[in-house]
Each structure stands twice: as structure tokens, then as C-alpha cells.
Amino acid sequence: MEFVYCNCESFPLALVRARIWPATPKYPKLAFSFDLLNLFESLMLECQVSLKDFCQALKYYCPFTVSGQREIYPVLINSFEEYR
């Protein structure tokens, strides 16, 4: 997905303004919507769903690949901790 932004601000800041959380603070190649992170937080707090189980469910709900078949769990765990 292409993301167009103004060069007057950093790319990660532009993502956050668009309610998308970057997976890394510099030169992010992967990002997560605030809605997805909020959904996981609700499931974790109310239903005791682990992040690993959430990532497993995402594979069935919307199959995707991350950077050449990498698992999404290690990327999302760091991003979620920063987001919270």
C-alpha cells in the first residue's frame, strides 16, 4: 500500500496522524491501524486473549504475508508495547 505524505514532517509522524502505528520508529516498512491495536487491547483485557493467539486468528481472518513470509507476532509484540 502506498502512503503519500508531506515532506515537512517525518514519515512515522505522518502515519500516526493517519491513525496508523509504525512498526519501527525510523523508516517503517510495516504499520498497524489503531483500530487493530485497540481491538487486540480490548480482547486482551476483557477476554484474556494472548497476542500469539490473536496473531493466529488474524492468519485465518485475513491471510497475509509480512516481509517474505515472516511471522507477524514478533513485529506486533514490540509495536503493541510501544503503542500502549
Biopython code that builds the backbone (N, CA, C, O; Angstrom):
import numpy as np
from Bio.PDB.StructureBuilder import StructureBuilder

atoms = [
    (1, "MET", "N", (0.842, -1.167, 0.000)),
    (1, "MET", "CA", (0.000, 0.000, 0.000)),
    (1, "MET", "C", (0.890, 1.234, 0.000)),
    (1, "MET", "O", (1.838, 1.318, 0.781)),
    (2, "GLU", "N", (0.600, 2.163, -0.844)),
    (2, "GLU", "CA", (1.375, 3.391, -0.928)),
    (2, "GLU", "C", (0.768, 4.436, 0.009)),
    (2, "GLU", "O", (-0.452, 4.570, 0.102)),
    (3, "PHE", "N", (1.635, 5.167, 0.697)),
    (3, "PHE", "CA", (1.196, 6.196, 1.633)),
    (3, "PHE", "C", (1.846, 7.505, 1.223)),
    (3, "PHE", "O", (3.070, 7.628, 1.256)),
    (4, "VAL", "N", (1.044, 8.477, 0.838)),
    (4, "VAL", "CA", (1.543, 9.781, 0.403)),
    (4, "VAL", "C", (1.478, 10.741, 1.581)),
    (4, "VAL", "O", (0.460, 10.833, 2.266)),
    (5, "TYR", "N", (2.572, 11.453, 1.809)),
    (5, "TYR", "CA", (2.634, 12.388, 2.930)),
    (5, "TYR", "C", (3.485, 13.597, 2.555)),
    (5, "TYR", "O", (4.223, 13.576, 1.570)),
    (6, "CYS", "N", (3.368, 14.640, 3.352)),
    (6, "CYS", "CA", (4.127, 15.866, 3.132)),
    (6, "CYS", "C", (5.540, 15.692, 3.679)),
    (6, "CYS", "O", (5.722, 15.143, 4.766)),
    (7, "ASN", "N", (6.525, 16.150, 2.942)),
    (7, "ASN", "CA", (7.915, 16.044, 3.387)),
    (7, "ASN", "C", (8.236, 16.996, 4.536)),
    (7, "ASN", "O", (9.354, 16.982, 5.051)),
    (8, "CYS", "N", (7.279, 17.816, 4.945)),
    (8, "CYS", "CA", (7.519, 18.759, 6.030)),
    (8, "CYS", "C", (7.496, 18.076, 7.400)),
    (8, "CYS", "O", (7.843, 18.701, 8.402)),
    (9, "GLU", "N", (7.093, 16.805, 7.459)),
    (9, "GLU", "CA", (7.120, 16.059, 8.717)),
    (9, "GLU", "C", (7.679, 14.667, 8.453)),
    (9, "GLU", "O", (7.724, 14.211, 7.310)),
    (10, "SER", "N", (8.096, 14.011, 9.501)),
    (10, "SER", "CA", (8.685, 12.679, 9.340)),
    (10, "SER", "C", (7.616, 11.667, 8.930)),
    (10, "SER", "O", (6.429, 11.844, 9.205)),
    (11, "PHE", "N", (8.059, 10.625, 8.277)),
    (11, "PHE", "CA", (7.147, 9.587, 7.811)),
    (11, "PHE", "C", (6.410, 8.920, 8.975)),
    (11, "PHE", "O", (5.191, 8.764, 8.898)),
    (12, "PRO", "N", (7.109, 8.513, 10.065)),
    (12, "PRO", "CA", (6.381, 7.915, 11.191)),
    (12, "PRO", "C", (5.318, 8.851, 11.785)),
    (12, "PRO", "O", (4.234, 8.401, 12.155)),
    (13, "LEU", "N", (5.622, 10.136, 11.874)),
    (13, "LEU", "CA", (4.641, 11.092, 12.397)),
    (13, "LEU", "C", (3.427, 11.191, 11.484)),
    (13, "LEU", "O", (2.292, 11.275, 11.954)),
    (14, "ALA", "N", (3.669, 11.181, 10.183)),
    (14, "ALA", "CA", (2.563, 11.220, 9.221)),
    (14, "ALA", "C", (1.672, 9.979, 9.369)),
    (14, "ALA", "O", (0.450, 10.073, 9.253)),
    (15, "LEU", "N", (2.287, 8.823, 9.624)),
    (15, "LEU", "CA", (1.498, 7.602, 9.837)),
    (15, "LEU", "C", (0.624, 7.730, 11.072)),
    (15, "LEU", "O", (-0.556, 7.381, 11.035)),
    (16, "VAL", "N", (1.189, 8.228, 12.165)),
    (16, "VAL", "CA", (0.429, 8.374, 13.408)),
    (16, "VAL", "C", (-0.727, 9.347, 13.213)),
    (16, "VAL", "O", (-1.823, 9.118, 13.725)),
    (17, "ARG", "N", (-0.492, 10.429, 12.478)),
    (17, "ARG", "CA", (-1.581, 11.377, 12.195)),
    (17, "ARG", "C", (-2.719, 10.700, 11.432)),
    (17, "ARG", "O", (-3.880, 11.086, 11.562)),
    (18, "ALA", "N", (-2.377, 9.696, 10.644)),
    (18, "ALA", "CA", (-3.377, 8.953, 9.861)),
    (18, "ALA", "C", (-3.943, 7.769, 10.660)),
    (18, "ALA", "O", (-4.654, 6.932, 10.105)),
    (19, "ARG", "N", (-3.632, 7.699, 11.944)),
    (19, "ARG", "CA", (-4.080, 6.639, 12.848)),
    (19, "ARG", "C", (-3.549, 5.266, 12.437)),
    (19, "ARG", "O", (-4.259, 4.261, 12.455)),
    (20, "ILE", "N", (-2.268, 5.274, 12.066)),
    (20, "ILE", "CA", (-1.556, 4.053, 11.711)),
    (20, "ILE", "C", (-0.273, 4.035, 12.538)),
    (20, "ILE", "O", (0.503, 4.989, 12.487)),
    (21, "TRP", "N", (-0.040, 2.964, 13.298)),
    (21, "TRP", "CA", (1.127, 2.886, 14.171)),
    (21, "TRP", "C", (2.283, 2.197, 13.443)),
    (21, "TRP", "O", (2.150, 1.045, 13.032)),
    (22, "PRO", "N", (3.416, 2.888, 13.279)),
    (22, "PRO", "CA", (4.555, 2.288, 12.578)),
    (22, "PRO", "C", (5.205, 1.174, 13.402)),
    (22, "PRO", "O", (5.292, 1.274, 14.626)),
    (23, "ALA", "N", (5.652, 0.132, 12.740)),
    (23, "ALA", "CA", (6.288, -0.991, 13.429)),
    (23, "ALA", "C", (7.673, -0.628, 13.943)),
    (23, "ALA", "O", (8.149, -1.220, 14.911)),
    (24, "THR", "N", (8.322, 0.337, 13.306)),
    (24, "THR", "CA", (9.634, 0.811, 13.741)),
    (24, "THR", "C", (9.632, 2.334, 13.724)),
    (24, "THR", "O", (8.917, 2.940, 12.926)),
    (25, "PRO", "N", (10.426, 2.965, 14.597)),
    (25, "PRO", "CA", (10.409, 4.428, 14.664)),
    (25, "PRO", "C", (11.071, 5.127, 13.471)),
    (25, "PRO", "O", (10.727, 6.264, 13.151)),
    (26, "LYS", "N", (12.004, 4.460, 12.823)),
    (26, "LYS", "CA", (12.667, 5.052, 11.659)),
    (26, "LYS", "C", (12.442, 4.170, 10.442)),
    (26, "LYS", "O", (12.594, 2.950, 10.516)),
    (27, "TYR", "N", (12.084, 4.775, 9.339)),
    (27, "TYR", "CA", (11.895, 4.094, 8.062)),
    (27, "TYR", "C", (11.005, 2.846, 8.171)),
    (27, "TYR", "O", (11.427, 1.756, 7.784)),
    (28, "PRO", "N", (9.796, 2.994, 8.686)),
    (28, "PRO", "CA", (8.921, 1.820, 8.836)),
    (28, "PRO", "C", (8.485, 1.258, 7.482)),
    (28, "PRO", "O", (8.155, 2.001, 6.558)),
    (29, "LYS", "N", (8.493, -0.043, 7.396)),
    (29, "LYS", "CA", (8.004, -0.735, 6.200)),
    (29, "LYS", "C", (6.704, -1.467, 6.495)),
    (29, "LYS", "O", (6.053, -1.998, 5.594)),
    (30, "LEU", "N", (6.339, -1.487, 7.771)),
    (30, "LEU", "CA", (5.137, -2.171, 8.203)),
    (30, "LEU", "C", (4.479, -1.305, 9.260)),
    (30, "LEU", "O", (5.159, -0.680, 10.073)),
    (31, "ALA", "N", (3.141, -1.270, 9.247)),
    (31, "ALA", "CA", (2.411, -0.473, 10.237)),
    (31, "ALA", "C", (1.074, -1.150, 10.526)),
    (31, "ALA", "O", (0.587, -1.969, 9.747)),
    (32, "PHE", "N", (0.499, -0.784, 11.667)),
    (32, "PHE", "CA", (-0.764, -1.369, 12.110)),
    (32, "PHE", "C", (-1.768, -0.259, 12.378)),
    (32, "PHE", "O", (-1.408, 0.794, 12.905)),
    (33, "SER", "N", (-3.013, -0.487, 12.019)),
    (33, "SER", "CA", (-4.041, 0.529, 12.265)),
    (33, "SER", "C", (-4.320, 0.623, 13.757)),
    (33, "SER", "O", (-4.195, -0.359, 14.488)),
    (34, "PHE", "N", (-4.696, 1.802, 14.194)),
    (34, "PHE", "CA", (-5.088, 1.986, 15.590)),
    (34, "PHE", "C", (-6.269, 1.077, 15.919)),
    (34, "PHE", "O", (-6.360, 0.555, 17.030)),
    (35, "ASP", "N", (-7.173, 0.886, 14.959)),
    (35, "ASP", "CA", (-8.341, 0.027, 15.186)),
    (35, "ASP", "C", (-7.922, -1.406, 15.522)),
    (35, "ASP", "O", (-8.495, -2.029, 16.416)),
    (36, "LEU", "N", (-6.922, -1.927, 14.806)),
    (36, "LEU", "CA", (-6.448, -3.278, 15.076)),
    (36, "LEU", "C", (-5.824, -3.360, 16.465)),
    (36, "LEU", "O", (-6.092, -4.302, 17.210)),
    (37, "LEU", "N", (-4.999, -2.387, 16.814)),
    (37, "LEU", "CA", (-4.355, -2.383, 18.127)),
    (37, "LEU", "C", (-5.374, -2.210, 19.248)),
    (37, "LEU", "O", (-5.246, -2.828, 20.305)),
    (38, "ASN", "N", (-6.378, -1.379, 19.025)),
    (38, "ASN", "CA", (-7.437, -1.204, 20.027)),
    (38, "ASN", "C", (-8.274, -2.476, 20.177)),
    (38, "ASN", "O", (-8.679, -2.828, 21.285)),
    (39, "LEU", "N", (-8.531, -3.160, 19.067)),
    (39, "LEU", "CA", (-9.269, -4.418, 19.125)),
    (39, "LEU", "C", (-8.507, -5.427, 19.971)),
    (39, "LEU", "O", (-9.082, -6.076, 20.844)),
    (40, "PHE", "N", (-7.209, -5.556, 19.709)),
    (40, "PHE", "CA", (-6.431, -6.509, 20.499)),
    (40, "PHE", "C", (-6.422, -6.128, 21.976)),
    (40, "PHE", "O", (-6.562, -6.994, 22.839)),
    (41, "GLU", "N", (-6.259, -4.849, 22.272)),
    (41, "GLU", "CA", (-6.235, -4.426, 23.673)),
    (41, "GLU", "C", (-7.546, -4.791, 24.376)),
    (41, "GLU", "O", (-7.531, -5.256, 25.516)),
    (42, "SER", "N", (-8.663, -4.584, 23.707)),
    (42, "SER", "CA", (-9.964, -4.944, 24.285)),
    (42, "SER", "C", (-10.077, -6.443, 24.518)),
    (42, "SER", "O", (-10.530, -6.876, 25.577)),
    (43, "LEU", "N", (-9.668, -7.236, 23.533)),
    (43, "LEU", "CA", (-9.721, -8.690, 23.673)),
    (43, "LEU", "C", (-8.781, -9.185, 24.771)),
    (43, "LEU", "O", (-9.101, -10.124, 25.500)),
    (44, "MET", "N", (-7.621, -8.543, 24.878)),
    (44, "MET", "CA", (-6.672, -8.941, 25.904)),
    (44, "MET", "C", (-7.223, -8.638, 27.298)),
    (44, "MET", "O", (-7.125, -9.475, 28.196)),
    (45, "LEU", "N", (-7.792, -7.465, 27.483)),
    (45, "LEU", "CA", (-8.274, -7.060, 28.795)),
    (45, "LEU", "C", (-9.587, -7.741, 29.187)),
    (45, "LEU", "O", (-9.766, -8.123, 30.343)),
    (46, "GLU", "N", (-10.485, -7.892, 28.248)),
    (46, "GLU", "CA", (-11.811, -8.434, 28.562)),
    (46, "GLU", "C", (-11.908, -9.944, 28.429)),
    (46, "GLU", "O", (-12.671, -10.585, 29.152)),
    (47, "CYS", "N", (-11.139, -10.518, 27.510)),
    (47, "CYS", "CA", (-11.281, -11.949, 27.224)),
    (47, "CYS", "C", (-10.000, -12.742, 27.482)),
    (47, "CYS", "O", (-9.965, -13.950, 27.250)),
    (48, "GLN", "N", (-8.963, -12.082, 27.953)),
    (48, "GLN", "CA", (-7.678, -12.718, 28.224)),
    (48, "GLN", "C", (-7.094, -13.432, 26.990)),
    (48, "GLN", "O", (-6.544, -14.528, 27.096)),
    (49, "VAL", "N", (-7.224, -12.793, 25.835)),
    (49, "VAL", "CA", (-6.661, -13.334, 24.598)),
    (49, "VAL", "C", (-5.192, -12.919, 24.531)),
    (49, "VAL", "O", (-4.865, -11.743, 24.688)),
    (50, "SER", "N", (-4.320, -13.882, 24.300)),
    (50, "SER", "CA", (-2.893, -13.569, 24.190)),
    (50, "SER", "C", (-2.596, -12.994, 22.809)),
    (50, "SER", "O", (-3.361, -13.190, 21.865)),
    (51, "LEU", "N", (-1.488, -12.290, 22.707)),
    (51, "LEU", "CA", (-1.096, -11.714, 21.420)),
    (51, "LEU", "C", (-0.800, -12.815, 20.411)),
    (51, "LEU", "O", (-1.126, -12.688, 19.231)),
    (52, "LYS", "N", (-0.185, -13.886, 20.874)),
    (52, "LYS", "CA", (0.121, -15.007, 19.976)),
    (52, "LYS", "C", (-1.173, -15.596, 19.393)),
    (52, "LYS", "O", (-1.244, -15.875, 18.196)),
    (53, "ASP", "N", (-2.189, -15.784, 20.236)),
    (53, "ASP", "CA", (-3.476, -16.307, 19.760)),
    (53, "ASP", "C", (-4.164, -15.315, 18.825)),
    (53, "ASP", "O", (-4.786, -15.715, 17.841)),
    (54, "PHE", "N", (-4.054, -14.037, 19.129)),
    (54, "PHE", "CA", (-4.625, -13.002, 18.270)),
    (54, "PHE", "C", (-3.985, -13.057, 16.885)),
    (54, "PHE", "O", (-4.678, -12.962, 15.872)),
    (55, "CYS", "N", (-2.662, -13.211, 16.844)),
    (55, "CYS", "CA", (-1.955, -13.298, 15.559)),
    (55, "CYS", "C", (-2.358, -14.548, 14.792)),
    (55, "CYS", "O", (-2.484, -14.511, 13.568)),
    (56, "GLN", "N", (-2.563, -15.662, 15.505)),
    (56, "GLN", "CA", (-3.036, -16.887, 14.865)),
    (56, "GLN", "C", (-4.393, -16.665, 14.229)),
    (56, "GLN", "O", (-4.630, -17.090, 13.098)),
    (57, "ALA", "N", (-5.293, -15.996, 14.955)),
    (57, "ALA", "CA", (-6.638, -15.726, 14.433)),
    (57, "ALA", "C", (-6.571, -14.818, 13.215)),
    (57, "ALA", "O", (-7.336, -14.995, 12.267)),
    (58, "LEU", "N", (-5.667, -13.851, 13.232)),
    (58, "LEU", "CA", (-5.532, -12.957, 12.079)),
    (58, "LEU", "C", (-5.138, -13.713, 10.813)),
    (58, "LEU", "O", (-5.561, -13.353, 9.714)),
    (59, "LYS", "N", (-4.341, -14.746, 10.967)),
    (59, "LYS", "CA", (-3.930, -15.547, 9.801)),
    (59, "LYS", "C", (-5.144, -16.163, 9.106)),
    (59, "LYS", "O", (-5.181, -16.258, 7.879)),
    (60, "TYR", "N", (-6.127, -16.577, 9.888)),
    (60, "TYR", "CA", (-7.325, -17.196, 9.313)),
    (60, "TYR", "C", (-8.313, -16.153, 8.814)),
    (60, "TYR", "O", (-9.003, -16.360, 7.816)),
    (61, "TYR", "N", (-8.372, -15.042, 9.515)),
    (61, "TYR", "CA", (-9.330, -13.998, 9.156)),
    (61, "TYR", "C", (-8.904, -13.248, 7.902)),
    (61, "TYR", "O", (-9.720, -13.001, 7.014)),
    (62, "CYS", "N", (-7.655, -12.895, 7.832)),
    (62, "CYS", "CA", (-7.141, -12.171, 6.660)),
    (62, "CYS", "C", (-5.731, -12.661, 6.367)),
    (62, "CYS", "O", (-4.765, -12.095, 6.880)),
    (63, "PRO", "N", (-5.594, -13.696, 5.557)),
    (63, "PRO", "CA", (-4.271, -14.241, 5.244)),
    (63, "PRO", "C", (-3.386, -13.169, 4.604)),
    (63, "PRO", "O", (-3.808, -12.463, 3.687)),
    (64, "PHE", "N", (-2.188, -13.065, 5.089)),
    (64, "PHE", "CA", (-1.247, -12.080, 4.564)),
    (64, "PHE", "C", (0.161, -12.584, 4.775)),
    (64, "PHE", "O", (0.394, -13.532, 5.525)),
    (65, "THR", "N", (1.084, -11.948, 4.112)),
    (65, "THR", "CA", (2.487, -12.246, 4.333)),
    (65, "THR", "C", (3.161, -10.964, 4.770)),
    (65, "THR", "O", (2.784, -9.872, 4.344)),
    (66, "VAL", "N", (4.139, -11.100, 5.606)),
    (66, "VAL", "CA", (4.873, -9.949, 6.104)),
    (66, "VAL", "C", (6.328, -10.119, 5.716)),
    (66, "VAL", "O", (6.991, -11.057, 6.158)),
    (67, "SER", "N", (6.820, -9.219, 4.896)),
    (67, "SER", "CA", (8.233, -9.209, 4.507)),
    (67, "SER", "C", (8.762, -10.600, 4.159)),
    (67, "SER", "O", (9.715, -11.080, 4.771)),
    (68, "GLY", "N", (8.152, -11.224, 3.199)),
    (68, "GLY", "CA", (8.641, -12.521, 2.746)),
    (68, "GLY", "C", (8.390, -13.651, 3.723)),
    (68, "GLY", "O", (9.325, -14.353, 4.106)),
    (69, "GLN", "N", (7.158, -13.838, 4.132)),
    (69, "GLN", "CA", (6.714, -14.960, 4.954)),
    (69, "GLN", "C", (7.125, -14.882, 6.429)),
    (69, "GLN", "O", (7.015, -15.886, 7.134)),
    (70, "ARG", "N", (7.586, -13.746, 6.914)),
    (70, "ARG", "CA", (7.911, -13.626, 8.341)),
    (70, "ARG", "C", (6.637, -13.678, 9.163)),
    (70, "ARG", "O", (5.570, -13.273, 8.701)),
    (71, "GLU", "N", (6.751, -14.166, 10.356)),
    (71, "GLU", "CA", (5.619, -14.172, 11.278)),
    (71, "GLU", "C", (5.341, -12.751, 11.743)),
    (71, "GLU", "O", (6.265, -11.953, 11.899)),
    (72, "ILE", "N", (4.089, -12.439, 11.962)),
    (72, "ILE", "CA", (3.715, -11.096, 12.387)),
    (72, "ILE", "C", (3.874, -10.917, 13.901)),
    (72, "ILE", "O", (4.017, -9.790, 14.375)),
    (73, "TYR", "N", (3.851, -12.007, 14.655)),
    (73, "TYR", "CA", (3.909, -11.924, 16.114)),
    (73, "TYR", "C", (5.111, -11.132, 16.641)),
    (73, "TYR", "O", (4.910, -10.224, 17.448)),
    (74, "PRO", "N", (6.356, -11.429, 16.226)),
    (74, "PRO", "CA", (7.494, -10.691, 16.786)),
    (74, "PRO", "C", (7.450, -9.197, 16.464)),
    (74, "PRO", "O", (7.943, -8.380, 17.242)),
    (75, "VAL", "N", (6.875, -8.844, 15.344)),
    (75, "VAL", "CA", (6.780, -7.437, 14.951)),
    (75, "VAL", "C", (5.679, -6.745, 15.746)),
    (75, "VAL", "O", (5.860, -5.629, 16.234)),
    (76, "LEU", "N", (4.543, -7.413, 15.870)),
    (76, "LEU", "CA", (3.398, -6.820, 16.552)),
    (76, "LEU", "C", (3.615, -6.698, 18.058)),
    (76, "LEU", "O", (3.102, -5.764, 18.674)),
    (77, "ILE", "N", (4.358, -7.617, 18.660)),
    (77, "ILE", "CA", (4.558, -7.558, 20.108)),
    (77, "ILE", "C", (5.298, -6.284, 20.510)),
    (77, "ILE", "O", (4.932, -5.637, 21.492)),
    (78, "ASN", "N", (6.319, -5.927, 19.768)),
    (78, "ASN", "CA", (7.055, -4.692, 20.070)),
    (78, "ASN", "C", (6.214, -3.458, 19.763)),
    (78, "ASN", "O", (6.213, -2.494, 20.528)),
    (79, "SER", "N", (5.514, -3.491, 18.663)),
    (79, "SER", "CA", (4.679, -2.349, 18.278)),
    (79, "SER", "C", (3.563, -2.110, 19.291)),
    (79, "SER", "O", (3.257, -0.967, 19.630)),
    (80, "PHE", "N", (2.963, -3.188, 19.767)),
    (80, "PHE", "CA", (1.856, -3.029, 20.717)),
    (80, "PHE", "C", (2.357, -2.459, 22.039)),
    (80, "PHE", "O", (1.686, -1.619, 22.638)),
    (81, "GLU", "N", (3.501, -2.892, 22.493)),
    (81, "GLU", "CA", (4.051, -2.361, 23.751)),
    (81, "GLU", "C", (4.344, -0.872, 23.628)),
    (81, "GLU", "O", (4.110, -0.114, 24.570)),
    (82, "GLU", "N", (4.846, -0.452, 22.491)),
    (82, "GLU", "CA", (5.109, 0.982, 22.267)),
    (82, "GLU", "C", (3.804, 1.763, 22.179)),
    (82, "GLU", "O", (3.702, 2.878, 22.691)),
    (83, "TYR", "N", (2.818, 1.176, 21.535)),
    (83, "TYR", "CA", (1.520, 1.833, 21.338)),
    (83, "TYR", "C", (0.819, 2.078, 22.663)),
    (83, "TYR", "O", (0.227, 3.138, 22.865)),
    (84, "ARG", "N", (0.879, 1.117, 23.561)),
    (84, "ARG", "CA", (0.188, 1.231, 24.841)),
    (84, "ARG", "C", (0.789, 2.339, 25.649)),
    (84, "ARG", "O", (0.345, 2.598, 26.768)),
]
sb = StructureBuilder()
sb.init_structure("model")
sb.init_model(0)
sb.init_chain("A")
sb.init_seg("    ")
for serial, (resi, resn, name, xyz) in enumerate(atoms, 1):
    if name == "N":
        sb.init_residue(resn, " ", resi, " ")
    sb.init_atom(name, np.array(xyz, "f"), 0.0, 1.0, " ", f" {name:<3s}", serial, name[0])
structure = sb.get_structure()
